[in-house]
Amino acid sequence: MVEATPTAVDVADQDAAAADEAARRGMRRLSEGSRAWMSAVPTQFLAPDFGGLPVTPRAKACLELALLRRLWARVGPGDPALARVTSAVDAIWADPSFPGQIAAEPRYARQYGLAYAALAPAGAGLDQATLERIAPAGHFTPYSRSSYLRLEMRFYADLAGLDHDIESYPVLYQGCELPRFAEAPTDIEAAYRVTHTLFHMTDFGAHAPQITEAERRHALTLVDRMTTHFIAVEHWDLTAELLLSQHCLGQDPTLTGSGAAGVRALLAVQTADGRIPARFAAQRIPETSPPVDLFRRAFHTTLVTAFASMISLADA
């Protein structure tokens, strides 16, 4: 029996399938490495008895570690590495000095206090003075007119179970910049506003955004172009956030050209211990630097790489 000669279409399909599988393998490697580092290193440097970090940056990192614990428990509750992160977060919330640390910088006291209430481990005893400061008698009042900031506030107030009168998610989205952008923004701060808008609209990919299909397609086009741009300028932190943003918009990032390129870019700089060394290339420091400095440079980008990879893989 004569075997049929593969057609050009067959070959193209095989090549595409191989590329997709390579991107998925790369995403798994990113996930394994970033989860290993996040469960081992931050749990040491953010422990209550470690005194080598400035107060406010440490408080922010502790809140972000608690967000990681929440998302990790959602997509991989049986992962053994999660236990170390859970124990670290429990210890942080049990530390009587932590409420004072999140209130140390007045500019961030309400924002951090709201996240403190929202991300508390189950059964944690919350500081009543902090709760009363952010939500007197249990009612949270927004501290900004910005739709972008109110979207974040609504997300955390809902998570904390606080009473509030903040507008609905669809109304807040219309007030944000993302639906109004005609071209993909290349400004770094604008790009972060895009990614965080999508994170809070979807609970980091847990559900679809409450927007129209046309709005979703428009946002996805922008995010795809932004991903390509921030890969090119070697901004690894935004590359990771934009991979997750693609997922938040219902697109598996391993199946897009920009997403697969983002996975390759992050893999190219991921170190042997699993971290992404800095937010962007120019911020990278020598591997011989003090461990605490390596930790501070790597923490946020490795965190969001863990977010993007574990959530995308779990939901694929």
C-alpha positions as CSV (number, residue, x, y, z in Angstrom):
1,M,0.0,0.0,0.0
2,V,1.4,3.4,-1.0
3,E,1.6,5.9,1.8
4,A,0.2,9.4,1.0
5,T,2.8,12.1,0.6
6,P,2.2,14.8,3.3
7,T,0.9,18.0,1.8
8,A,2.2,21.5,2.5
9,V,-0.8,21.9,4.8
10,D,-0.1,18.7,6.7
11,V,3.5,19.9,7.2
12,A,2.4,23.3,8.3
13,D,0.0,21.8,10.8
14,Q,2.7,19.5,12.2
15,D,5.1,22.4,12.5
16,A,2.4,24.5,14.3
17,A,1.6,21.6,16.7
18,A,5.3,21.2,17.5
19,A,5.7,24.9,18.2
20,D,2.7,24.9,20.5
21,E,4.0,21.9,22.4
22,A,7.4,23.6,22.7
23,A,5.8,26.7,24.1
24,R,3.8,24.6,26.6
25,R,7.0,22.8,27.7
26,G,8.7,26.1,28.1
27,M,5.8,27.4,30.2
28,R,6.0,24.3,32.4
29,R,9.7,25.0,32.9
30,L,9.0,28.6,33.9
31,S,6.4,27.4,36.3
32,E,8.5,24.8,38.0
33,G,11.5,27.1,38.4
34,S,9.6,30.1,39.6
35,R,7.5,28.1,42.1
36,A,10.6,26.4,43.5
37,W,12.3,29.8,44.0
38,M,9.2,31.5,45.5
39,S,8.7,28.6,48.0
40,A,12.4,28.7,49.1
41,V,13.9,32.2,49.0
42,P,11.2,34.8,49.8
43,T,10.0,32.7,52.7
44,Q,13.4,33.3,54.3
45,F,13.9,37.0,53.5
46,L,10.3,37.9,54.4
47,A,10.2,36.0,57.7
48,P,9.4,38.2,60.7
49,D,12.8,37.6,62.3
50,F,14.7,38.8,59.2
51,G,15.6,42.5,59.6
52,G,17.5,43.3,56.5
53,L,14.8,44.9,54.4
54,P,13.3,48.5,54.4
55,V,9.9,48.5,56.1
56,T,7.5,49.6,53.4
57,P,9.0,47.5,50.5
58,R,9.0,44.5,52.8
59,A,5.3,45.1,53.7
60,K,4.4,45.3,50.0
61,A,6.3,42.1,49.2
62,C,4.5,40.3,52.1
63,L,1.2,41.3,50.7
64,E,2.3,40.0,47.3
65,L,3.4,36.7,48.8
66,A,-0.1,36.4,50.3
67,L,-1.6,37.0,46.9
68,L,0.6,34.3,45.5
69,R,-0.5,31.9,48.2
70,R,-4.2,32.6,47.3
71,L,-3.7,32.1,43.6
72,W,-1.5,29.0,44.1
73,A,-4.1,27.4,46.4
74,R,-6.7,28.0,43.7
75,V,-4.8,26.3,40.9
76,G,-2.5,23.8,42.7
77,P,-3.8,23.1,46.2
78,G,-1.9,19.8,46.4
79,D,1.5,21.2,45.4
80,P,3.9,20.4,48.2
81,A,5.9,23.6,47.6
82,L,2.7,25.6,48.4
83,A,3.0,24.5,52.1
84,R,6.2,26.6,52.7
85,V,4.5,29.7,51.2
86,T,1.4,29.1,53.4
87,S,3.5,28.7,56.5
88,A,5.4,31.9,55.7
89,V,2.2,33.9,55.2
90,D,0.7,32.5,58.4
91,A,3.8,33.7,60.3
92,I,3.7,37.1,58.7
93,W,0.0,37.7,59.7
94,A,0.7,36.4,63.2
95,D,3.5,38.9,63.7
96,P,2.1,41.7,65.9
97,S,4.4,44.2,64.3
98,F,3.0,43.6,60.8
99,P,0.0,46.0,61.0
100,G,2.4,48.8,62.0
101,Q,4.6,48.0,59.0
102,I,1.8,48.2,56.5
103,A,0.8,51.6,58.0
104,A,4.3,53.0,58.2
105,E,4.1,55.0,54.9
106,P,0.9,57.2,55.1
107,R,0.6,57.3,51.2
108,Y,0.1,53.6,51.1
109,A,-1.5,52.9,54.5
110,R,-5.1,52.5,53.2
111,Q,-4.2,50.6,50.1
112,Y,-2.0,48.2,52.0
113,G,-4.5,47.9,54.9
114,L,-7.2,46.9,52.4
115,A,-5.0,44.2,50.9
116,Y,-4.0,43.1,54.4
117,A,-7.7,42.5,55.2
118,A,-8.4,40.9,51.8
119,L,-5.5,38.5,51.7
120,A,-5.5,37.3,55.3
121,P,-5.1,33.6,55.8
122,A,-8.2,31.7,57.0
123,G,-8.5,32.0,60.7
124,A,-6.0,34.8,61.1
125,G,-6.8,37.4,63.8
126,L,-6.8,40.8,62.1
127,D,-5.7,43.9,63.8
128,Q,-8.9,45.8,64.7
129,A,-7.3,49.2,64.5
130,T,-6.3,48.6,60.9
131,L,-9.8,47.4,60.0
132,E,-11.4,50.4,61.6
133,R,-9.0,52.7,59.8
134,I,-9.8,51.3,56.4
135,A,-13.5,50.6,56.9
136,P,-15.1,52.2,59.9
137,A,-18.0,50.1,61.1
138,G,-17.3,47.7,58.3
139,H,-18.0,50.2,55.4
140,F,-15.2,50.9,53.0
141,T,-15.1,54.4,51.4
142,P,-13.0,54.8,48.2
143,Y,-10.0,57.1,48.6
144,S,-9.7,58.1,44.9
145,R,-11.9,59.1,42.0
146,S,-9.8,57.3,39.5
147,S,-11.7,54.4,37.9
148,Y,-8.5,52.4,37.6
149,L,-7.8,52.7,41.4
150,R,-11.4,52.2,42.3
151,L,-11.4,48.9,40.3
152,E,-8.5,47.7,42.4
153,M,-10.3,48.9,45.6
154,R,-13.5,47.1,44.6
155,F,-11.5,43.9,43.9
156,Y,-9.9,43.9,47.4
157,A,-13.0,45.2,49.2
158,D,-15.1,42.4,47.7
159,L,-12.4,39.9,48.7
160,A,-12.3,41.2,52.2
161,G,-16.1,41.0,52.5
162,L,-16.4,44.7,53.2
163,D,-19.5,46.8,52.6
164,H,-19.0,49.5,50.0
165,D,-20.8,51.6,47.3
166,I,-18.2,51.3,44.5
167,E,-19.5,51.1,41.0
168,S,-19.8,47.8,39.1
169,Y,-16.9,46.3,37.3
170,P,-18.3,47.0,33.8
171,V,-18.8,50.7,34.8
172,L,-15.3,51.0,36.2
173,Y,-13.8,49.4,33.1
174,Q,-15.4,52.0,30.9
175,G,-13.7,54.7,33.0
176,C,-10.2,53.0,32.6
177,E,-7.8,53.8,29.9
178,L,-7.7,50.3,28.3
179,P,-11.0,50.5,26.3
180,R,-10.0,54.0,25.0
181,F,-6.5,53.2,23.7
182,A,-6.4,53.3,19.9
183,E,-2.8,52.1,19.8
184,A,-0.9,49.7,22.1
185,P,0.8,51.8,24.8
186,T,4.5,51.5,25.1
187,D,4.8,53.8,28.2
188,I,5.7,51.5,31.1
189,E,3.3,53.0,33.7
190,A,0.4,52.9,31.2
191,A,1.3,49.2,30.4
192,Y,1.1,48.3,34.1
193,R,-2.3,50.0,34.3
194,V,-3.5,47.8,31.4
195,T,-2.3,44.6,33.0
196,H,-3.6,45.4,36.5
197,T,-7.0,46.4,35.0
198,L,-7.3,43.0,33.5
199,F,-6.1,41.2,36.7
200,H,-8.7,42.9,38.8
201,M,-11.5,42.6,36.2
202,T,-11.0,38.8,36.1
203,D,-9.6,37.9,39.5
204,F,-6.3,37.0,37.8
205,G,-8.0,34.9,35.2
206,A,-10.5,33.1,37.4
207,H,-13.4,34.3,35.3
208,A,-14.1,36.2,32.0
209,P,-14.1,40.0,32.1
210,Q,-17.5,41.6,32.1
211,I,-17.0,43.3,28.8
212,T,-18.4,42.9,25.3
213,E,-16.8,40.6,22.7
214,A,-15.7,43.6,20.7
215,E,-14.1,45.1,23.7
216,R,-12.3,41.8,24.5
217,R,-11.0,41.5,21.0
218,H,-9.8,45.1,21.1
219,A,-8.0,44.6,24.4
220,L,-6.4,41.3,23.2
221,T,-5.1,43.1,20.1
222,L,-3.5,45.7,22.3
223,V,-2.1,43.2,24.7
224,D,-0.6,41.1,21.9
225,R,1.2,44.1,20.4
226,M,2.4,45.2,23.9
227,T,3.8,41.8,24.6
228,T,5.9,42.0,21.4
229,H,7.1,45.5,22.3
230,F,8.1,44.7,25.9
231,I,9.9,41.5,24.8
232,A,11.9,43.6,22.4
233,V,13.0,46.1,25.0
234,E,13.8,43.3,27.5
235,H,11.3,44.4,30.1
236,W,10.8,40.9,31.7
237,D,8.3,42.0,34.4
238,L,5.9,43.4,31.9
239,T,6.4,40.4,29.6
240,A,5.3,38.1,32.4
241,E,2.3,40.3,33.3
242,L,1.3,40.5,29.6
243,L,1.4,36.7,29.3
244,L,-1.1,36.5,32.2
245,S,-3.1,39.3,30.6
246,Q,-3.5,37.3,27.4
247,H,-4.9,34.5,29.6
248,C,-7.2,36.9,31.4
249,L,-8.7,37.8,28.0
250,G,-9.4,34.1,27.2
251,Q,-6.3,33.4,25.1
252,D,-3.8,30.7,25.9
253,P,-0.5,32.6,25.6
254,T,1.3,29.5,24.5
255,L,-0.8,29.5,21.3
256,T,0.0,33.1,20.2
257,G,3.2,34.2,18.5
258,S,3.8,36.9,21.1
259,G,3.0,34.6,24.0
260,A,5.4,31.9,22.8
261,A,8.1,34.5,22.2
262,G,7.5,35.8,25.8
263,V,8.0,32.3,27.2
264,R,11.2,32.0,25.3
265,A,12.4,35.4,26.5
266,L,11.8,34.6,30.1
267,L,13.3,31.1,29.8
268,A,16.4,32.7,28.3
269,V,17.1,34.7,31.5
270,Q,15.7,32.3,34.2
271,T,18.5,31.3,36.5
272,A,19.4,27.8,37.6
273,D,17.5,28.4,40.9
274,G,14.3,29.5,39.1
275,R,14.3,33.2,39.5
276,I,13.9,35.9,36.8
277,P,16.8,38.2,37.8
278,A,15.3,41.7,37.5
279,R,12.3,43.6,36.2
280,F,14.3,44.5,33.1
281,A,17.7,43.8,31.6
282,A,19.4,47.1,32.7
283,Q,18.4,46.4,36.3
284,R,20.2,43.1,36.5
285,I,23.1,42.9,39.0
286,P,26.0,40.4,39.1
287,E,25.4,37.0,40.5
288,T,28.1,37.7,43.0
289,S,26.0,40.4,44.7
290,P,24.8,39.9,48.3
291,P,21.9,37.4,48.4
292,V,19.5,40.0,49.8
293,D,20.1,42.3,46.8
294,L,19.6,39.4,44.4
295,F,16.3,38.7,46.2
296,R,15.1,42.2,46.0
297,R,15.8,42.5,42.3
298,A,14.2,39.2,41.4
299,F,11.2,39.0,43.7
300,H,8.5,40.8,41.8
301,T,9.3,39.5,38.3
302,T,9.6,35.9,39.6
303,L,6.3,36.4,41.4
304,V,4.4,37.4,38.3
305,T,6.1,34.7,36.2
306,A,4.8,32.2,38.8
307,F,1.4,33.8,38.5
308,A,1.4,33.7,34.7
309,S,2.7,30.2,34.3
310,M,0.8,28.3,36.9
311,I,-2.5,30.0,36.1
312,S,-2.2,29.5,32.3
313,L,-1.2,25.9,32.7
314,A,-3.9,25.0,35.2
315,D,-6.6,26.5,33.0
316,A,-5.3,25.3,29.6
